[in-house]
Amino acid sequence: MHNAARVGILTVLAMLAFAGNSLLCRAALRDTAIDAASFTSIRLVSGALVLAVIVLARGSRPWAAGNWRAAAMLFAYAALFSFAYRQLTAATGALLLFGAVQMTMLGYALASGERLRGLQWLGLLVALAGLIGLLLPGLAAPPLASALFMLGAGVAWGVYSLLGRGGGDPTGGTAGNFLRAVPFTAALSLAMATQATFDTTGVLYAVASGAITSGLGYALWYAALPAFKAASAATIQLSVPAIAALGGVLLLAEPLSSRLLIASVAILGGIALVIWRRR
């Protein structure tokens, strides 16, 4: 297969997988009996197993890379993500998550001495206005507690991404972090054991989220990533909230409010402007 076609297919599959995380989590917590803590644990354990197999197949040790700080951030992201999706739609959750991730990484860049130019500041202000507009009280506003959980998940993923920069083999590092996150999520499930509920469909959704849209999704993305410049890779990921929104409408029969549409244009457009001008 031609290299460009291979990269294109890997990229499309990876973006579908990342959006699929939102759809699977929302469907599980809305339509099945599984609780958020159990979903988190099954997702992380399934992802750890798949990534460990991938790394072992390449002749490496799954524990060789990664670290406990990154694993703690990975667990925080996964747990907050699950608890947020008890009430958020797939589209709203994906948009809040992506916005928080990008704002966290941009905030770190500014704190490290990077300076923005005129259009970048405009993009940042537009994106912030979109986030604030989405959260303002009103009939179409998402539940505040769930929105804050998802923003926290985005901050955790942003920190996780920053911790992993320049860390060598990204797939190996992700495998090690998933494995180290298992004790954290086991403790969460143990602490909430009296509230644990299961059903077959919910467990299958959690396994799919961990094994396919998380573990395999990350492996596909890291295989395609070397073909992109940093700005291109960040821009491509702008598609994830849009795919999640479309999937929520088509697969989960979720409404698409005018507030969400306007906020999406502001947040994604503002972040795109910052990314393009930075590179």
C-alpha positions as CSV (number, residue, x, y, z in Angstrom):
1,M,0.0,0.0,0.0
2,H,1.3,3.5,-0.9
3,N,2.6,5.2,2.2
4,A,0.3,8.2,1.9
5,A,-2.8,6.0,1.6
6,R,-1.6,4.0,4.6
7,V,-1.1,7.1,6.7
8,G,-4.5,8.4,5.6
9,I,-6.3,5.2,6.6
10,L,-4.5,5.0,10.0
11,T,-5.4,8.6,10.7
12,V,-9.1,8.2,9.8
13,L,-9.3,5.1,12.0
14,A,-7.6,6.8,14.9
15,M,-9.9,9.8,14.8
16,L,-12.9,7.5,14.6
17,A,-11.6,5.6,17.6
18,F,-11.0,8.7,19.7
19,A,-14.6,10.0,18.9
20,G,-15.8,6.5,19.6
21,N,-14.6,6.8,23.2
22,S,-17.2,9.5,23.9
23,L,-20.0,7.6,22.1
24,L,-19.3,4.3,23.9
25,C,-19.0,5.9,27.3
26,R,-22.1,8.0,26.9
27,A,-24.1,5.0,25.5
28,A,-23.0,2.8,28.4
29,L,-23.8,5.2,31.2
30,R,-27.1,6.3,29.6
31,D,-28.5,3.1,28.3
32,T,-27.0,0.2,30.4
33,A,-26.7,-0.6,34.1
34,I,-22.9,-0.2,34.4
35,D,-21.7,2.5,36.9
36,A,-19.0,5.0,36.1
37,A,-16.3,3.5,38.3
38,S,-16.7,0.0,36.9
39,F,-16.7,1.4,33.3
40,T,-13.4,3.2,34.1
41,S,-11.8,0.1,35.6
42,I,-12.8,-2.2,32.7
43,R,-11.7,0.4,30.2
44,L,-8.3,0.9,31.7
45,V,-7.7,-2.8,32.3
46,S,-8.8,-3.7,28.7
47,G,-6.6,-1.0,27.3
48,A,-3.6,-2.1,29.3
49,L,-4.0,-5.7,28.1
50,V,-4.2,-4.8,24.4
51,L,-1.3,-2.4,24.6
52,A,0.8,-4.9,26.5
53,V,0.2,-7.5,23.8
54,I,1.2,-5.0,21.1
55,V,4.4,-4.1,22.9
56,L,5.3,-7.7,23.6
57,A,4.7,-8.6,20.0
58,R,7.4,-6.0,19.1
59,G,9.8,-7.6,21.4
60,S,9.7,-5.0,24.2
61,R,8.6,-5.1,27.8
62,P,5.3,-3.3,28.6
63,W,6.7,-2.0,31.9
64,A,9.9,-0.6,30.4
65,A,8.5,2.8,29.6
66,G,6.0,5.2,31.3
67,N,6.0,6.5,34.8
68,W,3.7,6.8,37.8
69,R,3.0,10.5,37.5
70,A,1.7,10.1,33.9
71,A,-0.3,7.0,35.1
72,A,-2.0,9.1,37.8
73,M,-3.0,11.7,35.2
74,L,-4.2,9.0,32.8
75,F,-6.4,7.5,35.6
76,A,-7.7,11.0,36.6
77,Y,-8.6,11.6,33.0
78,A,-10.4,8.3,32.6
79,A,-12.3,8.5,35.9
80,L,-13.5,12.1,35.4
81,F,-14.4,11.3,31.8
82,S,-16.7,8.5,32.9
83,F,-18.4,10.4,35.7
84,A,-18.9,13.4,33.4
85,Y,-20.7,11.3,30.8
86,R,-23.4,10.2,33.2
87,Q,-25.2,13.4,32.2
88,L,-23.4,15.1,29.3
89,T,-24.2,14.4,25.6
90,A,-21.4,12.9,23.5
91,A,-21.0,16.1,21.6
92,T,-20.9,18.4,24.6
93,G,-18.5,16.1,26.4
94,A,-16.1,15.8,23.5
95,L,-16.1,19.6,22.9
96,L,-15.4,20.4,26.6
97,L,-12.7,17.7,26.8
98,F,-10.9,18.9,23.7
99,G,-11.1,22.6,24.7
100,A,-9.7,21.9,28.1
101,V,-6.8,19.8,26.7
102,Q,-5.8,22.5,24.3
103,M,-6.2,25.3,26.8
104,T,-4.0,23.4,29.3
105,M,-1.2,22.8,26.8
106,L,-1.4,26.4,25.6
107,G,-1.3,27.7,29.2
108,Y,1.8,25.6,29.8
109,A,3.4,27.1,26.6
110,L,2.6,30.6,27.8
111,A,4.0,29.9,31.3
112,S,7.1,28.6,29.7
113,G,7.8,31.9,27.9
114,E,6.0,31.4,24.5
115,R,4.4,34.5,23.2
116,L,1.3,34.9,21.2
117,R,0.7,37.3,18.3
118,G,-2.4,39.3,17.5
119,L,-4.4,36.7,15.6
120,Q,-3.4,34.0,18.2
121,W,-4.8,36.2,21.0
122,L,-7.9,36.6,19.0
123,G,-8.2,32.9,18.5
124,L,-7.7,32.3,22.2
125,L,-10.3,34.8,23.3
126,V,-12.8,33.4,20.8
127,A,-12.2,29.8,22.1
128,L,-12.6,31.0,25.7
129,A,-15.7,32.9,24.9
130,G,-17.1,29.7,23.3
131,L,-16.4,27.7,26.4
132,I,-17.9,30.3,28.7
133,G,-21.0,30.6,26.4
134,L,-21.5,26.9,26.5
135,L,-21.5,26.8,30.3
136,L,-23.6,29.9,31.0
137,P,-26.9,29.1,32.7
138,G,-29.9,28.4,30.4
139,L,-32.1,25.7,29.1
140,A,-29.4,24.4,26.8
141,A,-26.6,24.6,29.3
142,P,-25.0,21.2,30.3
143,P,-25.2,20.2,34.0
144,L,-22.5,22.2,35.7
145,A,-21.0,19.4,37.9
146,S,-20.7,17.1,34.9
147,A,-19.2,19.9,32.8
148,L,-16.6,20.6,35.5
149,F,-15.8,16.9,35.6
150,M,-15.1,16.9,31.9
151,L,-13.0,20.1,32.1
152,G,-11.0,18.3,34.8
153,A,-10.6,15.3,32.6
154,G,-9.3,17.6,29.8
155,V,-6.8,19.2,32.2
156,A,-5.6,15.8,33.3
157,W,-5.1,14.7,29.7
158,G,-3.3,17.9,28.8
159,V,-0.9,17.3,31.7
160,Y,-0.5,13.7,30.7
161,S,0.4,14.8,27.1
162,L,2.9,17.3,28.4
163,L,4.5,14.6,30.6
164,G,4.8,12.3,27.6
165,R,6.5,14.8,25.3
166,G,9.9,13.6,24.1
167,G,9.5,10.3,26.0
168,G,10.8,8.0,23.2
169,D,8.4,5.3,22.0
170,P,4.9,6.6,22.6
171,T,3.2,3.3,22.3
172,G,5.5,1.7,24.8
173,G,5.1,4.7,27.1
174,T,1.3,4.5,26.8
175,A,1.3,0.7,27.6
176,G,3.4,1.3,30.7
177,N,1.1,4.1,31.9
178,F,-2.0,2.0,31.3
179,L,-0.5,-0.8,33.3
180,R,0.4,1.5,36.1
181,A,-3.0,3.1,36.1
182,V,-4.6,-0.3,37.0
183,P,-3.9,-0.1,40.8
184,F,-5.5,3.4,40.8
185,T,-8.6,2.3,39.2
186,A,-8.8,-0.9,41.3
187,A,-8.7,1.3,44.4
188,L,-11.6,3.4,42.9
189,S,-13.7,0.4,42.2
190,L,-13.0,-1.0,45.7
191,A,-14.0,2.3,47.3
192,M,-17.3,2.4,45.3
193,A,-18.0,-1.4,45.5
194,T,-21.3,-0.9,47.3
195,Q,-22.6,1.2,44.3
196,A,-21.2,-1.1,41.6
197,T,-23.7,-2.3,39.0
198,F,-23.1,-4.4,35.8
199,D,-24.8,-5.8,32.8
200,T,-23.5,-7.6,29.8
201,T,-24.0,-4.7,27.3
202,G,-22.3,-2.2,29.6
203,V,-19.3,-4.4,30.2
204,L,-19.0,-5.0,26.4
205,Y,-19.1,-1.2,25.8
206,A,-16.3,-0.7,28.4
207,V,-14.2,-3.5,26.9
208,A,-14.6,-2.0,23.5
209,S,-13.7,1.5,24.8
210,G,-10.5,0.2,26.4
211,A,-9.3,-2.4,23.9
212,I,-10.4,-0.9,20.6
213,T,-11.0,2.9,20.8
214,S,-8.4,3.5,23.5
215,G,-5.6,0.9,23.2
216,L,-5.8,0.1,19.5
217,G,-6.7,3.7,18.7
218,Y,-3.6,5.1,20.3
219,A,-1.4,2.5,18.6
220,L,-2.9,3.5,15.2
221,W,-2.4,7.2,15.9
222,Y,1.2,6.8,17.0
223,A,1.8,4.8,13.8
224,A,0.5,7.6,11.7
225,L,1.9,10.5,13.8
226,P,5.5,10.6,12.4
227,A,4.1,11.6,9.0
228,F,2.7,14.9,10.4
229,K,4.2,18.1,11.6
230,A,3.1,19.2,15.1
231,A,0.6,21.8,13.8
232,S,-0.9,19.3,11.3
233,A,-1.4,16.7,13.9
234,A,-3.0,19.1,16.3
235,T,-5.3,20.4,13.5
236,I,-6.4,16.9,12.5
237,Q,-7.5,16.3,16.1
238,L,-10.0,19.2,15.7
239,S,-12.1,16.6,13.8
240,V,-12.7,14.5,16.9
241,P,-15.4,16.7,18.6
242,A,-17.2,17.0,15.2
243,I,-17.2,13.3,14.6
244,A,-18.5,12.7,18.2
245,A,-21.2,15.2,17.6
246,L,-22.3,13.6,14.4
247,G,-22.2,10.1,16.0
248,G,-24.2,11.4,18.9
249,V,-26.9,12.7,16.6
250,L,-27.0,9.6,14.3
251,L,-26.3,6.8,16.7
252,L,-27.6,8.0,20.1
253,A,-30.4,10.3,18.8
254,E,-29.0,13.2,20.8
255,P,-30.2,16.8,20.0
256,L,-27.8,19.3,18.5
257,S,-28.7,22.7,20.0
258,S,-27.9,26.1,18.5
259,R,-25.9,26.9,21.6
260,L,-23.7,23.8,21.0
261,L,-23.2,24.6,17.3
262,I,-22.2,28.2,18.0
263,A,-19.9,27.1,20.9
264,S,-18.3,24.4,18.6
265,V,-17.5,26.9,15.9
266,A,-16.0,29.4,18.4
267,I,-14.0,26.8,20.3
268,L,-12.7,24.8,17.4
269,G,-12.2,27.8,15.2
270,G,-10.4,29.8,17.9
271,I,-8.1,26.9,18.7
272,A,-7.4,26.3,15.0
273,L,-6.3,29.9,14.6
274,V,-3.9,29.6,17.5
275,I,-2.4,26.3,16.2
276,W,-2.0,27.6,12.6
277,R,-0.4,30.8,13.7
278,R,2.0,29.1,16.1
279,R,3.5,27.1,13.3
